[in-house]
Amino acid sequence: MSGRRDQPLPACFAGLGAGSPRPRQKRCGLFCSVEDAFDNKTLDFPSLGAPGPPPAGPRQAPGPAAAPGPPPAARPQSDQLLIKGGKIVNDDQSFYADIYVEDGLIKQIGENLIVPGGVKTIDAYGQMVMPGGIDVHTRLQMPVMGMTSADDFFQGTKAALAGGTTMIIDHVCPESGSSLLAAYEQWRGCADSQACCDYALHVDIPRWHESLREELEALVKDKGVNSFLVFMAYKDKLQCTDAQMYEIFCIIRDLGAIAQVHAENGDIIDEEQKRLLELGITGPEGHVLSRPEEVEAEAVYRAITIAKQANCPLYVTKVMSRGAADILAKAKRKGTVVYGEPIAASLGTDGSHYWSKNWAKAAAFVTSPPLSPDPATPEHLASLLSCGDLQVSGSAHCTFTTAQKAVGKDNFTLIPEGTNGIEERMAIIWEKCVVPGKMDENDFVAVTSTNAAKIFNCYPRKGRVAVGADADLVLWNPKAKKIISAKTHNLNVEYNIFEGMECHGVPTVVISQGKVVLEDGNLFVTQGSGRFIPRKTFPDFVYKRIKARNRLAEIHGVPRGLYDGPVHEVLTSARAVAPAASRIAPCAGKAPAPPVRNLHQSGFSLSGSQADDHIARRTAQKIMAPPGGRSNITSLS
């Protein structure tokens, strides 16, 4: 009998089980059918020995060399894993099933799966199996004033995996005089050689000029970038004017990308910084005093207005205040295509720490926009995130050591901006939103991974537990507890802005690319194993509404006959000159306005001496024009 078992199965048995009835599925205690949840239950034996695609080799960075770190280990082959007994949680459904993982992909989902021998089994009973988190906003290894942020791509992605995040989207910030493409290649070189998890890239636009149009097209078409950030703050450094934003938004819309904005009124901030420094306020409290919440709210409203006129989807990063969040929520309810991103810091703490007597602690909280001093703001943001008025969450992770922050010890405007959050983000959202009952487990998956994957067009490869998706998975134990502390975090900084916070619900096992990278509190990461995830343009989740509005928003003039009545004569010098041709194409659905005569312009002047100054003037004149009569002029002199 043993000899017969060792014989290969005939081909006729390969399809057994394919026609069996689908098992019933649980959601909230009820049975329901879920499309494609149990497809491919029968294993494709011929494919078991097929090797996966070879990993891409590390790219060389044209910029500065990456920070030194541990030597990269050889990239291991993907493990074969069987996750048994867990509750699978997606953004729209929860059900109990087993998962078989091979070659970095989810191969099977169901019950009583047929798997090869020697597979590692992970016991998930009593735990939730959900997609790995996607942190949509990080700034790892960011250059500031000749320094580099404390957590590079290796340390940052290692911390991300420890917290249940299996993909990040980092911001490329070109230095002054550097091209967008050169900065992109520099970031790719650093990340490819160091990142421990998958990543993608946003590209910041620090200064707008016409030659950048071609670079944007190249990044979109050839480099897999579909999101670009403009700044409304940092006057004389990064700040864009409203006209430049409108032009950029129109280009981004035509390319099918996502326009992101850092929303603060840079002109007001610049004046307030000068005023406070003149008053002798130099500490971290000056940072928040120079950036009142109104400057964020006003900028958010202005950005939404400009994006709406350009018919461009808008993504507002780092929503920190109640006023800004309420404006976003109101715009979304009116149907505007806009998305808001609160971060771990704005959800988990507040700005009261800026007045700490400990300068180093106060400086650790410095970020822009600043944390709200109102202690009720985190709960308000959590409520808006839970009900869908805000859609995604990031960390804006950009850390600096105390010594680096101390560059601004005598001038708060020089304190490097940034806080931690890449490791704590998912636990904080669970603690602030799920534990108090503001959202359920499905909403949690939506705001930590699925919505981000849909907006930035890497869904369903990322952000979903489904057959064929990447095996980026998190086993989440809602009953486990963890106290956040700088003594135990995986970061290169002395302070943690969430110090002492107790979180109920933590990741117990993290799987990245089909490999176990966190288990029993131990990390098993490989430097340089992270893959770049290119993203295509025109994501349906975003652009379906944009395209519909293009079709419906056409403007037509009123049909009328030509005017043939009298036209008042004006001086030639007062006639308006036709405006120069615009550099940008008119936005879809908007007809270009005809030139308008400016009646306020005139070259006529009575200043200085006149040719008739020698003629005596009459004291007055009386003009009599009786109705129906002829006008007379009668001298009263």
C-alpha positions as CSV (number, residue, x, y, z in Angstrom):
1,M,0.0,0.0,0.0
2,S,2.8,2.3,0.8
3,G,4.3,1.8,-2.6
4,R,1.0,2.7,-4.2
5,R,0.7,5.9,-2.2
6,D,4.1,7.0,-3.5
7,Q,3.0,6.7,-7.1
8,P,2.1,10.0,-8.9
9,L,-1.6,10.8,-9.2
10,P,-3.1,10.2,-12.7
11,A,-4.1,13.3,-14.6
12,C,-7.8,12.2,-14.3
13,F,-7.7,12.9,-10.6
14,A,-6.5,16.5,-11.0
15,G,-10.0,18.0,-11.2
16,L,-11.6,16.1,-8.3
17,G,-13.3,18.4,-6.0
18,A,-13.7,21.2,-8.5
19,G,-17.4,20.6,-8.9
20,S,-18.2,20.1,-5.2
21,P,-20.6,22.5,-3.6
22,R,-19.2,25.7,-2.1
23,P,-18.9,25.6,1.6
24,R,-21.1,28.1,3.5
25,Q,-19.5,31.2,4.9
26,K,-19.9,33.1,8.1
27,R,-20.2,36.8,8.5
28,C,-21.4,38.2,11.8
29,G,-22.9,34.9,12.7
30,L,-24.8,34.5,9.4
31,F,-24.1,32.4,6.3
32,C,-23.6,34.1,3.1
33,S,-22.0,33.4,-0.3
34,V,-18.9,35.4,-1.2
35,E,-17.8,35.6,-4.7
36,D,-14.5,33.9,-5.6
37,A,-13.7,33.4,-1.9
38,F,-13.2,29.7,-2.3
39,D,-12.0,29.4,-5.9
40,N,-9.0,27.2,-6.8
41,K,-9.6,24.8,-3.9
42,T,-8.1,22.0,-5.9
43,L,-4.3,22.3,-6.0
44,D,-2.7,22.5,-9.4
45,F,0.0,19.8,-8.9
46,P,2.0,20.5,-12.1
47,S,2.6,24.1,-10.9
48,L,4.0,23.1,-7.5
49,G,7.5,22.9,-8.7
50,A,7.4,26.0,-10.8
51,P,9.8,28.5,-9.4
52,G,8.7,32.1,-8.9
53,P,10.1,35.1,-10.7
54,P,13.6,35.9,-9.8
55,P,13.9,38.9,-7.6
56,A,15.1,42.1,-9.1
57,G,18.7,43.0,-8.3
58,P,19.4,46.2,-6.3
59,R,19.7,49.4,-8.3
60,Q,22.6,51.8,-7.9
61,A,21.7,55.2,-6.6
62,P,23.1,58.1,-8.5
63,G,22.9,60.3,-5.4
64,P,24.7,59.9,-2.1
65,A,25.5,56.4,-0.8
66,A,23.0,54.8,1.4
67,A,23.6,54.9,5.2
68,P,25.6,51.9,6.4
69,G,23.6,49.0,7.8
70,P,23.8,45.3,8.3
71,P,25.0,43.4,5.2
72,P,22.1,42.2,3.0
73,A,21.4,38.5,3.4
74,A,20.7,36.2,0.5
75,R,17.0,36.5,-0.4
76,P,15.3,33.2,0.7
77,Q,12.7,31.5,-1.4
78,S,9.1,32.0,-0.3
79,D,7.8,29.7,2.3
80,Q,4.9,27.3,1.9
81,L,2.5,28.2,4.7
82,L,-0.9,26.9,5.9
83,I,-2.8,29.3,8.1
84,K,-5.5,27.4,9.9
85,G,-8.5,28.3,11.9
86,G,-8.4,32.1,11.6
87,K,-11.1,34.6,10.9
88,I,-10.4,36.2,7.6
89,V,-11.2,39.9,7.6
90,N,-11.5,42.0,4.5
91,D,-13.0,45.5,4.2
92,D,-16.4,44.1,3.2
93,Q,-16.7,40.7,4.8
94,S,-15.4,38.4,7.6
95,F,-15.5,34.6,7.5
96,Y,-13.7,31.6,8.8
97,A,-11.4,29.6,6.5
98,D,-7.8,28.3,6.0
99,I,-5.3,29.9,3.8
100,Y,-2.5,28.2,1.8
101,V,0.4,30.4,0.7
102,E,3.1,29.6,-1.8
103,D,5.6,31.6,-3.9
104,G,4.6,34.8,-2.2
105,L,1.0,34.5,-3.3
106,I,-2.3,33.3,-1.7
107,K,-3.0,30.1,-3.6
108,Q,-6.1,28.7,-1.8
109,I,-8.7,29.8,0.6
110,G,-11.2,27.4,2.1
111,E,-11.8,24.4,4.3
112,N,-10.1,21.0,4.2
113,L,-7.5,22.3,1.7
114,I,-5.3,19.8,-0.2
115,V,-1.7,20.9,0.3
116,P,1.7,19.2,-0.2
117,G,3.6,17.7,2.7
118,G,6.1,19.5,4.7
119,V,4.1,22.8,4.8
120,K,4.6,25.0,7.8
121,T,1.3,25.3,9.7
122,I,0.4,28.5,11.6
123,D,-2.3,28.2,14.2
124,A,-4.6,31.2,13.9
125,Y,-7.5,30.1,16.1
126,G,-8.9,33.0,18.1
127,Q,-7.2,35.5,15.8
128,M,-8.0,37.6,12.8
129,V,-6.2,37.2,9.5
130,M,-6.2,40.5,7.6
131,P,-4.3,42.2,4.8
132,G,-1.0,43.7,5.8
133,G,-1.2,47.4,6.5
134,I,-0.3,50.0,3.9
135,D,1.3,53.2,5.3
136,V,0.6,55.8,2.6
137,H,2.9,58.5,4.0
138,T,6.5,58.0,5.1
139,R,9.6,60.1,4.8
140,L,12.5,57.7,5.4
141,Q,16.1,58.8,5.0
142,M,14.9,62.3,4.2
143,P,17.6,65.1,3.8
144,V,17.0,68.2,5.9
145,M,19.6,71.0,6.3
146,G,22.4,68.6,5.4
147,M,21.2,66.0,7.8
148,T,19.3,62.8,7.2
149,S,16.3,61.6,9.2
150,A,17.2,59.0,11.9
151,D,15.3,56.0,10.4
152,D,16.6,55.0,7.0
153,F,14.8,52.5,4.7
154,F,16.1,49.5,6.6
155,Q,15.2,50.6,10.1
156,G,11.9,52.2,9.0
157,T,10.6,49.2,7.1
158,K,11.8,46.9,9.9
159,A,9.7,48.9,12.3
160,A,6.8,48.9,9.9
161,L,6.8,45.1,9.8
162,A,6.9,44.9,13.6
163,G,3.7,46.9,13.7
164,G,1.8,44.9,11.0
165,T,2.5,47.2,8.0
166,T,3.8,45.3,5.0
167,M,4.0,48.1,2.4
168,I,4.9,51.8,2.6
169,I,4.6,54.7,0.1
170,D,7.5,57.0,0.7
171,H,7.8,60.6,-0.5
172,V,10.6,61.6,-2.9
173,C,11.6,65.2,-2.0
174,P,14.0,66.6,-4.6
175,E,16.6,69.0,-3.3
176,S,16.9,72.5,-4.8
177,G,18.2,72.4,-8.3
178,S,17.7,68.6,-8.6
179,S,15.4,67.1,-11.3
180,L,12.4,65.0,-10.3
181,L,13.8,62.0,-12.2
182,A,17.2,62.2,-10.6
183,A,15.6,62.4,-7.1
184,Y,13.4,59.4,-8.0
185,E,16.4,57.3,-9.0
186,Q,18.2,58.3,-5.8
187,W,15.3,57.1,-3.7
188,R,15.0,53.9,-5.7
189,G,18.7,53.2,-5.1
190,C,18.4,53.7,-1.4
191,A,15.2,51.8,-1.0
192,D,16.1,48.8,-3.2
193,S,19.2,48.1,-1.3
194,Q,17.7,48.6,2.2
195,A,13.9,48.1,2.4
196,C,12.6,45.0,4.1
197,C,9.1,45.3,2.8
198,D,7.4,46.3,-0.5
199,Y,7.2,50.0,-1.2
200,A,6.1,52.6,-3.7
201,L,6.9,56.3,-4.2
202,H,5.1,59.6,-4.2
203,V,7.0,62.5,-5.8
204,D,7.0,66.0,-4.3
205,I,7.0,69.0,-6.6
206,P,9.2,71.6,-4.7
207,R,9.3,74.4,-7.4
208,W,7.1,74.5,-10.4
209,H,8.4,75.4,-13.9
210,E,7.4,74.5,-17.3
211,S,10.1,71.9,-17.9
212,L,8.7,69.7,-15.1
213,R,5.8,68.8,-17.4
214,E,7.9,66.3,-19.3
215,E,9.3,64.9,-16.1
216,L,5.9,64.2,-14.7
217,E,4.9,62.4,-17.9
218,A,8.1,60.3,-17.7
219,L,7.5,59.4,-14.1
220,V,3.9,58.4,-14.8
221,K,4.5,56.4,-18.1
222,D,7.9,54.9,-17.4
223,K,8.6,54.8,-13.6
224,G,5.3,53.6,-12.0
225,V,4.5,56.8,-10.1
226,N,0.9,58.0,-10.0
227,S,0.8,60.6,-7.2
228,F,2.4,64.0,-6.8
229,L,2.5,66.4,-3.9
230,V,2.5,70.2,-3.9
231,F,3.1,72.5,-1.0
232,M,1.0,75.4,0.1
233,A,3.5,76.2,2.9
234,Y,7.2,76.9,3.3
235,K,7.3,80.3,1.6
236,D,10.3,81.0,-0.7
237,K,11.3,77.3,-0.4
238,L,8.6,74.9,-1.5
239,Q,5.4,77.0,-1.7
240,C,3.3,77.0,-4.9
241,T,1.0,79.8,-5.9
242,D,-2.7,79.2,-6.6
243,A,-2.1,79.7,-10.3
244,Q,0.7,77.1,-10.2
245,M,-1.5,74.7,-8.3
246,Y,-4.2,75.0,-10.9
247,E,-1.8,74.4,-13.7
248,I,-0.2,71.4,-11.9
249,F,-3.7,69.9,-11.1
250,C,-4.7,70.2,-14.8
251,I,-1.6,68.3,-15.9
252,I,-2.0,65.7,-13.2
253,R,-5.7,65.2,-14.2
254,D,-4.7,64.7,-17.8
255,L,-2.1,62.1,-16.8
256,G,-4.6,60.2,-14.7
257,A,-2.6,60.6,-11.4
258,I,-3.5,61.8,-7.9
259,A,-2.8,65.3,-6.8
260,Q,-1.7,65.5,-3.2
261,V,-1.4,68.7,-1.1
262,H,0.3,69.8,2.1
263,A,-2.3,72.3,3.2
264,E,-1.1,75.3,5.2
265,N,-1.2,79.1,4.4
266,G,2.5,79.7,4.0
267,D,2.2,83.5,3.8
268,I,0.5,83.8,7.2
269,I,2.9,81.3,8.8
270,D,5.9,83.3,7.5
271,E,4.6,86.5,9.1
272,E,3.7,84.9,12.4
273,Q,7.1,83.3,12.7
274,K,8.7,86.7,12.3
275,R,6.4,88.2,14.9
276,L,6.9,85.5,17.5
277,L,10.7,85.6,17.1
278,E,10.6,89.4,17.6
279,L,8.7,88.7,20.8
280,G,11.5,86.4,22.0
281,I,9.5,83.2,21.7
282,T,12.1,80.7,20.4
283,G,11.0,77.3,21.9
284,P,8.8,74.5,20.3
285,E,5.6,76.3,21.5
286,G,6.4,78.9,18.9
287,H,5.9,76.3,16.2
288,V,2.3,75.7,17.0
289,L,1.6,79.4,17.8
290,S,2.8,80.4,14.4
291,R,0.5,77.8,12.8
292,P,-3.0,78.3,14.2
293,E,-5.6,75.8,13.1
294,E,-7.2,78.3,10.8
295,V,-4.2,78.4,8.4
296,E,-4.7,74.7,7.8
297,A,-8.4,74.9,7.4
298,E,-8.2,77.8,5.0
299,A,-5.6,76.1,2.9
300,V,-7.7,72.9,2.7
301,Y,-10.7,74.9,1.6
302,R,-8.6,76.7,-1.1
303,A,-7.0,73.4,-2.3
304,I,-10.5,71.8,-2.7
305,T,-11.7,74.8,-4.6
306,I,-8.8,74.8,-7.0
307,A,-9.0,71.0,-7.5
308,K,-12.7,71.2,-8.1
309,Q,-12.2,73.9,-10.8
310,A,-9.6,71.7,-12.4
311,N,-11.8,68.6,-12.1
312,C,-8.8,66.8,-10.5
313,P,-8.9,64.3,-7.7
314,L,-7.4,65.7,-4.5
315,Y,-5.7,63.9,-1.6
316,V,-5.0,66.0,1.5
317,T,-2.0,64.7,3.6
318,K,-1.6,65.1,7.3
319,V,-5.1,66.2,8.5
320,M,-4.3,67.5,11.9
321,S,-7.1,69.9,13.1
322,R,-10.8,69.7,13.6
323,G,-11.5,72.6,11.2
324,A,-9.6,71.1,8.3
325,A,-11.2,67.7,8.9
326,D,-14.7,69.2,8.9
327,I,-14.1,71.1,5.6
328,L,-13.0,67.8,4.0
329,A,-16.0,65.9,5.4
330,K,-18.4,68.6,4.1
331,A,-16.8,68.6,0.6
332,K,-16.9,64.8,0.4
333,R,-20.6,64.8,1.4
334,K,-21.2,67.2,-1.5
335,G,-19.7,64.7,-3.9
336,T,-16.2,66.3,-4.3
337,V,-13.5,63.7,-5.2
338,V,-11.3,64.4,-2.2
339,Y,-9.6,62.2,0.3
340,G,-8.3,63.0,3.8
341,E,-5.4,61.4,5.6
342,P,-5.2,61.7,9.4
343,I,-1.9,60.3,10.8
344,A,-1.1,58.2,13.8
345,A,0.1,61.3,15.7
346,S,-3.1,63.3,15.1
347,L,-5.2,60.2,16.2
348,G,-3.1,59.2,19.1
349,T,-1.9,62.3,20.9
350,D,-2.3,66.1,21.0
351,G,-0.3,69.3,20.9
352,S,-0.3,70.1,24.7
353,H,3.2,68.7,24.8
354,Y,4.6,71.7,23.0
355,W,4.5,73.5,26.3
356,S,6.5,70.8,28.2
357,K,9.3,72.1,30.4
358,N,11.5,69.4,28.8
359,W,12.7,71.0,25.6
360,A,13.7,67.7,24.0
361,K,10.3,66.2,24.7
362,A,8.5,69.2,23.3
363,A,10.7,69.3,20.2
364,A,10.0,65.6,19.5
365,F,6.4,66.6,18.7
366,V,7.3,69.3,16.2
367,T,5.7,68.5,12.8
368,S,3.7,70.4,10.3
369,P,0.8,71.0,10.3
370,P,1.3,70.9,14.1
371,L,-0.7,68.7,16.5
372,S,-3.8,70.4,17.8
373,P,-3.5,71.7,21.3
374,D,-7.2,70.8,21.7
375,P,-7.3,67.4,23.6
376,A,-10.7,66.6,22.0
377,T,-9.3,66.7,18.4
378,P,-7.9,63.1,18.3
379,E,-11.4,61.7,19.2
380,H,-13.0,63.9,16.6
381,L,-10.6,62.8,13.9
382,A,-11.2,59.1,14.9
383,S,-14.9,59.6,14.6
384,L,-14.6,61.1,11.1
385,L,-12.2,58.3,10.1
386,S,-14.7,55.7,11.4
387,C,-17.7,57.0,9.5
388,G,-15.8,57.4,6.2
389,D,-15.5,61.2,6.0
390,L,-11.8,60.6,6.2
391,Q,-10.7,57.5,4.3
392,V,-7.1,56.5,4.9
393,S,-4.4,56.7,7.5
394,G,-0.6,57.3,7.4
395,S,2.2,57.9,9.8
396,A,4.1,60.7,8.2
397,H,7.1,58.9,9.9
398,C,10.1,61.2,9.8
399,T,12.2,61.0,12.9
400,F,15.2,62.9,14.1
401,T,17.3,62.4,17.2
402,T,17.4,64.9,20.0
403,A,20.8,66.2,18.8
404,Q,19.3,66.7,15.4
405,K,16.3,68.5,16.8
406,A,18.6,70.7,18.8
407,V,19.7,72.5,15.7
408,G,16.7,74.7,16.4
409,K,17.3,75.1,20.2
410,D,17.4,78.9,19.8
411,N,15.0,79.2,16.9
412,F,11.9,77.1,16.6
413,T,11.8,77.6,12.8
414,L,15.0,75.5,12.5
415,I,13.8,72.5,14.4
416,P,13.6,69.5,12.0
417,E,10.0,68.6,11.5
418,G,8.7,65.0,12.0
419,T,7.4,62.4,14.4
420,N,7.3,58.6,14.7
421,G,4.3,56.4,13.9
422,I,5.3,53.8,11.3
423,E,5.4,51.0,13.9
424,E,2.5,52.2,16.1
425,R,-0.1,53.3,13.5
426,M,-2.2,50.1,13.3
427,A,-2.3,49.5,17.0
428,I,-3.3,53.1,17.7
429,I,-6.1,53.0,15.2
430,W,-7.4,49.8,16.7
431,E,-7.2,51.3,20.2
432,K,-8.8,54.7,19.3
433,C,-11.4,53.4,16.8
434,V,-12.2,49.7,17.2
435,V,-11.9,49.3,21.0
436,P,-14.4,52.1,21.8
437,G,-16.8,50.8,19.1
438,K,-16.5,53.6,16.5
439,M,-15.6,51.1,13.8
440,D,-15.6,47.3,13.3
441,E,-12.9,45.0,12.1
442,N,-13.9,45.5,8.4
443,D,-13.7,49.3,8.7
444,F,-10.3,48.9,10.3
445,V,-9.0,46.9,7.3
446,A,-10.4,49.6,5.0
447,V,-8.6,52.5,6.6
448,T,-5.3,50.7,7.2
449,S,-4.9,49.0,3.8
450,T,-7.8,48.5,1.4
451,N,-8.7,52.2,0.7
452,A,-5.1,53.1,0.2
453,A,-4.6,50.2,-2.3
454,K,-7.7,51.3,-4.2
455,I,-6.8,55.0,-4.3
456,F,-3.2,54.4,-5.4
457,N,-4.1,51.6,-7.7
458,C,-2.4,48.5,-6.3
459,Y,-5.7,46.7,-5.4
460,P,-6.4,43.8,-5.2
461,R,-2.8,42.7,-5.3
462,K,-2.5,44.6,-2.0
463,G,-5.2,45.3,0.5
464,R,-7.2,42.1,0.3
465,V,-7.1,38.5,1.4
466,A,-8.0,36.7,-1.8
467,V,-6.7,34.0,-4.1
468,G,-4.0,35.5,-6.3
469,A,-3.2,38.4,-4.0
470,D,0.2,39.0,-2.6
471,A,0.7,37.0,0.6
472,D,1.1,40.1,2.8
473,L,-0.9,39.1,5.9
474,V,-1.2,40.0,9.5
475,L,-2.5,37.7,12.3
476,W,-4.1,40.1,14.7
477,N,-4.9,39.3,18.3
478,P,-7.6,41.6,19.6
479,K,-7.1,40.4,23.2
480,A,-3.4,41.0,23.4
481,K,-2.0,44.1,25.0
482,K,1.1,46.2,24.4
483,I,2.5,49.3,26.1
484,I,4.3,51.6,23.7
485,S,7.7,52.7,24.9
486,A,11.0,54.1,23.5
487,K,12.7,51.3,25.4
488,T,11.2,48.6,23.2
489,H,10.4,50.3,19.9
490,N,12.4,49.5,16.7
491,L,13.4,53.1,16.0
492,N,16.7,55.1,16.2
493,V,15.3,57.9,18.4
494,E,15.2,58.5,22.1
495,Y,11.6,59.7,22.3
496,N,8.4,58.1,21.3
497,I,5.5,60.5,21.2
498,F,3.1,57.7,22.3
499,E,5.1,56.8,25.3
500,G,3.1,54.8,27.9
501,M,0.0,54.3,25.8
502,E,-1.6,50.9,26.3
503,C,-3.0,49.3,23.2
504,H,-5.5,46.4,23.2
505,G,-4.9,44.5,20.0
506,V,-1.5,43.8,18.4
507,P,0.0,41.8,15.5
508,T,1.2,38.4,16.6
509,V,2.4,37.0,13.2
510,V,3.3,39.1,10.2
511,I,3.8,37.6,6.7
512,S,5.5,39.6,4.0
513,Q,5.9,38.2,0.4
514,G,4.8,34.8,1.8
515,K,7.6,34.7,4.5
516,V,7.1,35.0,8.2
517,V,8.9,38.1,9.3
518,L,7.4,38.4,12.8
519,E,6.5,35.6,15.1
520,D,6.5,35.3,19.0
521,G,7.8,38.8,19.2
522,N,10.9,38.1,17.1
523,L,11.7,39.8,13.8
524,F,13.2,38.0,10.9
525,V,13.8,40.6,8.2
526,T,16.2,40.7,5.2
527,Q,17.7,44.0,4.2
528,G,17.0,44.7,0.5
529,S,14.2,42.2,0.1
530,G,11.6,44.8,-0.4
531,R,10.2,45.2,-3.9
532,F,9.2,48.4,-5.7
533,I,5.5,48.2,-6.6
534,P,4.8,50.3,-9.8
535,R,1.3,51.8,-9.9
536,K,-0.8,52.5,-13.0
537,T,-2.7,55.6,-13.7
538,F,-6.4,56.3,-13.8
539,P,-7.4,54.1,-10.8
540,D,-11.1,53.3,-11.2
541,F,-11.8,53.9,-7.5
542,V,-10.9,57.6,-8.1
543,Y,-11.4,58.4,-11.8
544,K,-14.8,56.9,-12.5
545,R,-16.4,60.0,-11.1
546,I,-13.9,62.3,-12.7
547,K,-14.6,60.8,-16.1
548,A,-18.4,61.1,-15.6
549,R,-18.1,64.7,-14.7
550,N,-16.0,65.4,-17.8
551,R,-18.9,64.1,-19.9
552,L,-21.6,66.0,-18.0
553,A,-19.9,69.3,-17.3
554,E,-19.7,70.7,-20.8
555,I,-20.5,74.4,-20.9
556,H,-22.3,75.8,-23.9
557,G,-22.9,79.5,-24.7
558,V,-26.4,80.9,-25.1
559,P,-27.6,81.0,-28.7
560,R,-28.5,84.6,-29.6
561,G,-28.3,87.0,-32.5
562,L,-25.4,89.4,-33.0
563,Y,-25.7,92.7,-31.3
564,D,-26.0,95.5,-33.8
565,G,-26.8,98.5,-31.6
566,P,-24.6,101.4,-30.7
567,V,-21.2,100.8,-29.0
568,H,-19.6,103.4,-26.8
569,E,-16.3,104.7,-28.1
570,V,-13.2,104.5,-25.9
571,L,-9.7,105.7,-26.4
572,T,-7.4,103.4,-28.3
573,S,-5.0,103.3,-25.3
574,A,-7.8,102.0,-23.1
575,R,-8.6,99.0,-25.3
576,A,-7.7,95.8,-23.6
577,V,-4.9,93.8,-25.2
578,A,-5.7,90.2,-25.9
579,P,-4.1,87.9,-23.3
580,A,-1.3,85.7,-24.2
581,A,-2.1,82.1,-25.0
582,S,-2.3,80.0,-21.8
583,R,0.4,77.3,-21.3
584,I,-2.2,74.9,-20.1
585,A,-5.2,73.3,-21.9
586,P,-8.6,74.4,-20.6
587,C,-10.0,72.1,-18.0
588,A,-12.5,69.6,-19.3
589,G,-16.0,71.0,-19.4
590,K,-14.9,74.6,-19.2
591,A,-15.2,76.9,-22.2
592,P,-12.4,79.6,-22.4
593,A,-13.7,83.0,-21.5
594,P,-13.6,85.7,-24.3
595,P,-11.3,88.7,-23.7
596,V,-13.0,91.5,-21.8
597,R,-12.4,95.2,-22.3
598,N,-10.9,96.7,-19.2
599,L,-12.6,100.1,-18.7
600,H,-10.4,101.0,-15.8
601,Q,-7.3,101.3,-18.0
602,S,-6.7,104.8,-19.5
603,G,-3.8,106.8,-20.7
604,F,-5.6,110.1,-20.2
605,S,-4.2,112.4,-17.5
606,L,-4.7,116.0,-16.4
607,S,-1.7,116.1,-14.2
608,G,0.9,118.8,-14.9
609,S,0.6,122.0,-17.0
610,Q,-2.0,122.1,-19.9
611,A,-1.9,123.9,-23.2
612,D,-5.0,126.0,-22.4
613,D,-4.0,127.1,-18.9
614,H,-3.7,130.8,-20.1
615,I,-7.5,130.9,-21.0
616,A,-9.7,132.4,-18.3
617,R,-12.1,129.9,-16.8
618,R,-15.8,130.5,-16.3
619,T,-17.0,130.1,-12.8
620,A,-19.9,127.8,-13.7
621,Q,-22.2,126.6,-16.3
622,K,-25.9,125.7,-16.1
623,I,-27.2,123.1,-18.4
624,M,-30.9,123.1,-19.0
625,A,-32.4,120.1,-20.8
626,P,-36.2,120.1,-20.4
627,P,-37.9,116.8,-21.3
628,G,-38.4,116.6,-25.0
629,G,-36.6,119.9,-25.5
630,R,-33.2,120.9,-26.9
631,S,-30.3,121.5,-24.5
632,N,-29.2,125.0,-23.8
633,I,-26.1,126.3,-22.1
634,T,-26.6,129.6,-20.3
635,S,-23.7,131.4,-18.8
636,L,-24.1,132.4,-15.1
637,S,-21.0,134.5,-15.0
